[in-house]
Amino acid sequence: MQTGVHRFSLPDPGDVSGLALAIEEGTVDPAEIVAVIGKTHGNGLVNDYTRGYLAQSLALLIGQATGQSLDAVRTQIPFIFSGGVEGVLSPHYTVFTVSAGHTPGPRKGLAIGVSFTPELLPEDIGRQRQIDVTADAVADAMHRASIDAPEDVHFVQIKGPAFQQGDIVSSMRAGRPPITDNPGKLMGFGRAASALGVGKALGHVPPARAVAGAVLKDFDLYSPVASVSAGVEVRCNEVVVIGLSARWSGDLTITHAPMADALDISGIHTMLGGLGFAGAPQLSSSETARIKACFVKCEASRDGAVRGNFHTMLNDGDMDQQRHIRGAVGAVVASILGDTALFVSGGAEHQGPDGGGLVSLIVEHNGEG
């Protein structure tokens, strides 16, 4: 098996011409597409419909190319999109393909597996059911990817459901009240519970502590490889597990590094050095060309400070803190990599240390080893 990673720019949320041309030219076989992850132009909050617009546009394109219905495509391929490209960040999407018939080489190859939880209702969000079904789906995706050890998992992307006020009210009237009646806060509970599910599946969080009572309370618990988003365009948790496996081939690899806070670049440079990059403080254009995809998770620290200095991100009534932190951390990472088409996602509850997050890179091998 071999994973292909194809990144396309996104002029507007419905413009899928990049993938259409790649399919036409034979660069991408639509029958081999297993997942798509990207950043859209919206605000990333409950009312961000750019995510669903892009998912629908891509599903229609892939359906036309493969002869499948829209529903069939949507139930097989996770379309995981995060809104918000503040500052220097660029809208884009990354298409993952899997092709058979490749002989594994001497080193582990880039491996990918996908899975879906059962449908989740508003009353499930942030509660034990979401934690447990997410853990099961992560384990299933890891098995499908033939990844044997948790330490070989370097990135787990999840897209879970968000619900509008009408959905929440309907559940309350039916006697099934959600954990909160605030749609925005419910998104946060969903991201947090899903992250604990990732931690439970991979051994980052002991099963006895991966419980609903820890959600948004025990921030000592987190997964260092989890990245979770939520949106009204999905009704289950869509799970993509990416790592390394001896049963996969190819010239791509993946690794990850933690960010202790919004300014922590030391781990990123250490990670780049381990991948054979020489450039510091910024990669050269030839080095940047080796990068196939970059995924970043971040959030504003809950104590209201960065390295002892106050920040105002949690006090702003005009703009959600996620938009502040995406713009800031996106610029930090982009300045190192020399690349702005980065998947930078806010809302990192239980996804790395409080106020920090993770950076995961898929790159071409440098020819050594």
C-alpha positions in Angstrom: 0.0 0.0 0.0 1.1 3.5 -0.7 -0.3 6.9 0.4 -0.5 9.8 -1.9 -0.8 13.4 -0.6 -2.1 16.1 -3.0 -2.5 19.7 -1.8 -4.7 22.2 -3.8 -5.4 25.9 -3.4 -8.9 27.0 -2.7 -9.8 30.3 -4.4 -13.4 30.1 -3.0 -15.2 27.4 -1.0 -16.8 25.9 -4.1 -13.8 25.9 -6.4 -12.6 22.3 -6.8 -11.0 22.9 -10.1 -7.6 21.9 -8.8 -8.7 18.3 -8.0 -10.8 18.2 -11.2 -7.7 19.0 -13.3 -5.6 16.4 -11.4 -8.3 13.8 -12.1 -8.5 14.8 -15.7 -4.7 14.6 -16.1 -4.4 11.3 -14.2 -2.4 12.7 -11.3 -5.2 11.6 -8.9 -7.3 8.5 -9.3 -10.7 9.4 -7.8 -11.3 5.8 -6.9 -8.3 5.9 -4.6 -9.3 9.0 -2.6 -9.8 8.0 1.1 -9.9 11.4 2.9 -9.8 15.2 2.4 -8.7 17.7 5.0 -8.6 21.4 4.5 -9.1 25.0 5.5 -12.0 27.2 4.2 -12.8 30.9 4.2 -15.4 31.0 7.0 -15.1 31.8 10.7 -14.9 28.3 12.0 -17.8 28.7 14.3 -21.3 27.2 14.4 -22.6 29.4 11.5 -19.7 28.6 9.2 -21.3 27.0 6.1 -18.2 27.2 3.9 -17.2 23.8 5.3 -20.3 22.0 4.1 -20.2 23.9 0.8 -16.7 22.5 0.0 -17.6 19.0 1.2 -20.6 19.0 -1.1 -18.6 20.3 -4.0 -15.9 17.7 -3.6 -18.3 14.9 -3.1 -20.2 15.8 -6.2 -17.0 15.9 -8.2 -15.7 12.6 -6.9 -19.2 11.0 -7.4 -19.3 12.2 -11.0 -15.8 10.8 -11.6 -16.5 7.4 -10.0 -20.2 6.9 -10.8 -21.2 7.0 -7.2 -24.0 8.9 -5.6 -23.4 11.9 -3.4 -24.5 10.0 -0.3 -22.3 7.0 -1.1 -19.2 9.3 -1.4 -20.1 11.1 1.9 -20.4 7.8 3.8 -17.0 6.5 2.6 -14.7 9.5 2.6 -14.2 11.9 5.5 -14.4 15.5 4.3 -12.8 17.3 7.3 -12.8 21.1 6.9 -11.9 23.8 9.4 -13.0 27.4 8.8 -10.7 30.3 9.5 -7.7 31.4 7.5 -6.8 34.6 9.4 -3.7 36.6 8.8 -1.3 35.0 6.3 -3.0 31.6 6.2 -4.2 30.3 2.8 -7.4 28.4 2.0 -6.5 25.0 0.7 -7.4 21.3 0.9 -5.3 18.1 1.0 -6.5 14.9 -0.8 -5.2 11.6 0.5 -5.2 8.6 -1.8 -4.3 4.9 -1.2 -3.0 2.7 -4.0 -2.4 -1.0 -3.8 0.3 -3.2 -5.4 3.4 -1.6 -3.8 6.1 -3.5 -2.1 7.1 -2.2 1.3 10.6 -0.8 1.5 13.3 -0.9 4.2 11.7 1.8 6.2 8.1 2.4 7.4 5.8 4.2 5.0 3.2 6.8 5.4 0.0 5.0 6.5 -3.6 6.2 6.7 -6.8 4.7 8.0 -10.3 6.2 8.3 -13.4 5.3 10.4 -16.8 6.7 11.4 -18.6 6.6 14.7 -22.4 6.0 14.8 -24.5 9.1 14.5 -24.3 11.5 17.5 -27.2 13.5 18.9 -26.9 16.8 20.8 -27.3 15.0 24.1 -24.3 12.8 23.3 -21.9 15.7 22.8 -19.3 16.1 25.6 -20.5 12.9 27.3 -19.3 9.4 27.8 -20.8 8.0 24.7 -18.8 10.4 22.5 -15.6 9.5 24.3 -16.1 5.8 24.0 -17.3 5.6 20.4 -14.5 7.9 19.3 -11.9 5.6 21.0 -13.4 2.7 19.2 -13.3 4.5 15.8 -9.6 5.5 16.4 -8.7 1.9 17.2 -10.6 0.8 14.1 -8.8 3.4 11.8 -5.5 2.4 13.3 -6.2 -1.3 12.5 -7.3 -0.4 8.9 -4.0 1.5 8.5 -2.0 -1.5 9.7 -0.3 0.7 12.3 0.8 -1.7 15.1 2.0 0.6 17.8 0.5 3.8 19.2 3.9 5.6 19.0 3.7 5.2 15.2 0.5 7.4 15.2 1.6 11.0 14.5 -1.7 12.7 13.7 -5.4 12.0 14.4 -7.9 14.4 12.8 -11.5 14.2 13.8 -14.5 16.2 12.6 -17.5 15.9 14.9 -21.0 17.4 14.8 -22.0 20.8 15.9 -25.7 21.7 16.5 -27.7 24.8 15.9 -30.1 26.2 18.5 -33.1 24.6 17.0 -31.5 21.1 17.3 -30.7 21.8 21.0 -34.2 23.0 21.8 -35.7 19.9 20.1 -33.6 17.6 22.3 -34.6 19.6 25.4 -38.2 19.4 24.6 -37.9 15.6 24.0 -36.5 15.3 27.6 -32.9 14.8 26.4 -31.1 18.0 27.4 -27.6 18.5 26.1 -24.7 19.3 28.4 -25.2 23.0 27.5 -27.8 24.9 25.6 -25.2 27.2 24.0 -24.3 26.0 20.5 -20.7 27.5 20.6 -19.9 26.0 24.0 -21.4 22.6 22.8 -18.7 22.6 20.1 -16.0 22.9 22.7 -17.5 20.0 24.7 -17.5 17.9 21.6 -13.9 18.7 20.7 -12.8 17.9 24.3 -14.7 14.6 24.6 -13.4 13.5 21.2 -9.8 14.3 22.2 -10.2 12.2 25.4 -11.4 9.4 23.1 -8.2 9.7 21.1 -6.2 9.7 24.3 -8.0 6.6 25.5 -7.5 4.7 22.3 -3.7 5.5 22.1 -2.9 5.1 25.8 -2.3 8.9 26.3 -5.2 8.9 28.8 -5.8 6.0 31.2 -9.2 4.5 30.5 -10.3 5.1 34.1 -9.7 8.8 33.6 -11.2 9.1 30.1 -14.6 10.0 31.6 -17.2 12.7 31.1 -16.4 14.2 34.4 -12.9 15.1 33.1 -14.2 17.0 30.0 -13.1 20.6 30.1 -12.0 20.2 33.7 -8.9 18.0 34.0 -6.6 19.7 31.6 -3.7 17.5 32.7 -5.3 14.9 30.4 -4.6 15.3 26.7 -3.5 13.5 23.6 -0.4 14.9 21.9 -1.5 13.8 18.4 -5.2 14.7 18.5 -6.8 17.5 16.4 -10.5 17.9 16.7 -13.0 20.2 14.9 -16.7 20.4 14.9 -19.3 21.5 12.3 -23.0 21.4 11.4 -22.1 19.6 8.2 -21.6 16.3 9.9 -23.6 14.1 12.3 -21.0 11.7 13.5 -17.3 11.8 14.3 -15.3 11.3 11.2 -11.8 9.9 12.1 -8.6 10.0 10.1 -5.5 8.3 11.6 -2.1 9.0 10.0 1.2 7.4 11.0 3.9 5.0 9.9 3.7 1.3 9.1 6.2 -1.4 7.9 3.4 -2.7 5.5 3.3 0.6 3.6 5.7 2.0 1.0 6.5 5.3 -0.5 8.8 8.3 -0.1 6.7 10.2 2.4 7.0 10.3 6.2 5.2 12.0 9.1 6.2 13.2 12.5 4.9 15.6 15.1 6.1 18.0 17.8 4.3 19.6 20.8 4.0 23.4 21.2 4.1 24.2 24.9 2.6 27.7 24.2 1.8 30.0 21.3 5.5 31.1 21.0 7.1 27.7 21.3 9.2 27.1 18.2 12.0 25.0 19.7 10.2 21.7 19.2 9.4 22.6 15.6 13.1 23.3 14.8 14.1 20.0 16.6 11.5 18.2 14.5 12.8 19.8 11.3 16.3 18.8 12.2 15.3 15.2 12.7 13.7 15.3 9.2 16.9 16.4 7.6 16.0 20.1 7.2 19.0 22.4 7.6 17.3 25.8 7.3 17.0 28.1 10.4 15.3 30.3 11.2 13.3 29.7 8.0 13.4 26.9 5.5 14.7 27.7 2.0 12.3 27.4 -0.9 13.8 24.0 -1.9 13.3 22.7 1.6 9.8 24.0 1.7 9.0 22.1 -1.4 9.5 18.9 0.5 6.5 19.7 2.7 3.4 17.9 1.6 1.1 18.9 4.4 1.3 20.7 7.8 -1.3 20.4 10.6 -1.3 22.7 13.6 -3.6 22.7 16.7 -3.6 25.7 19.1 -5.7 27.7 21.5 -5.5 30.7 23.8 -4.2 29.8 27.3 -6.9 29.8 29.9 -4.9 31.7 32.4 -5.0 34.8 30.2 -1.2 35.1 29.8 1.6 34.1 27.4 4.9 33.7 29.2 3.8 36.0 32.0 2.3 38.7 29.8 -1.4 39.2 29.6 -3.3 38.5 26.4 -6.8 39.8 25.5 -8.0 36.9 23.4 -10.5 35.6 25.9 -11.9 39.0 26.7 -12.7 40.1 23.1 -16.5 40.3 22.6 -16.2 41.1 18.9 -14.0 38.2 17.7 -13.8 34.7 19.0 -10.5 33.7 20.6 -10.0 30.9 18.0 -9.7 33.5 15.3 -7.0 35.4 17.3 -4.9 32.3 18.0 -5.2 30.9 14.5 -3.8 34.1 13.1 -1.0 34.3 15.6 0.2 30.7 15.7 -0.4 30.4 11.9 2.1 33.3 11.4 4.6 31.8 13.8 4.6 28.4 12.0 4.4 29.8 8.5 7.4 32.0 9.2 9.5 28.9 10.0 8.2 26.7 7.1 8.0 29.4 4.5 4.5 28.1 3.6 1.1 29.6 4.3 -1.1 26.7 3.1 -1.2 25.2 6.6 -4.1 23.5 8.4 -4.2 25.6 11.6 -7.1 24.8 13.9 -8.2 26.5 17.1 -10.0 25.0 20.0 -7.3 22.6 21.4 -9.2 21.3 24.5 -7.3 18.2 25.7 -5.2 18.4 22.5 -1.8 19.2 23.8 -1.0 21.2 27.0 -3.2 24.2 28.0 -2.3 27.1 25.8 -0.2 25.0 23.5 -0.9 22.3 20.9 0.9 20.3 18.2 2.5 20.6 14.8 2.4 17.5 12.5 4.3 17.4 9.2 4.1 15.1 6.2 7.2 15.5 4.1 9.2 13.8 1.4 12.3 11.9 2.6 15.5 13.8 2.0 17.1 10.8 0.3 19.0 9.6 3.3 18.6 6.3 5.1 
